């Protein structure tokens, strides 16, 4: 569950930059949003891999 907390924290930390970019047109905030979304994508991919590995090891243990 630690990974889930990291994702939540990342999304919440980007909230101010989302507002600055979409509401005020601040392009620097847009750059920070894009970087944060890339980090989120990478974290999600890591979690997907971890879940798949755990699932595969559980399936192997059952055999």
N, C-alpha and C positions, 0 to 999 in steps of 0.2 A: 504493500500500500504506500510505501515511501515514494515510489515513482508517481503515483497519482497525486500526492501532495505537491511534488515538484511541478507537475503540469498545472495544477490549480494556481500555485504561486506565480508561475510564469504568466499565465493568462491574466491574472489580477494585476500583475506589475505592468502589463501593457495597456491597461485601461486608460490611463491618462494620455498616453501617446495616441491611442485610437481617437480620443476626443479631440486632441490638438490637431490631428491630421484631418479628420472628417469634418469637424465643426469649424475650425479656424484656418484650415488650409496650410498648416505648418509642414513644409516638405521635410525638414529634419526629423520631425516626429514620424513621418511616413517611412523614412529610412530605418528608424528604430523599430517600427512595427514590422517591416519586412524582415529584419534580422531576427526579431523575436519569433515570428512565424516560422522562419527556417529552423530556429532552435527547437520550436515545438514539433515540427515535422521530424527532426532527427530524434528527439526524445520518444515520439510515438513509434518510430521505426524500431528503436532499441527495445521498447516495451513489447512490441509485437514479436520480436525475435526471442525475447526472454520467455514470453508466454508459450510460444511454439516449442522452444527447447524443453520447457517444463512439461508440457503436454506430451511431447515425444518420449521423454524419460519416464513418465508415468505409464505410458502405453507399453514401453519396453519392459517395465517392471512387472506388468500384468502377464506378460507372456512367459 
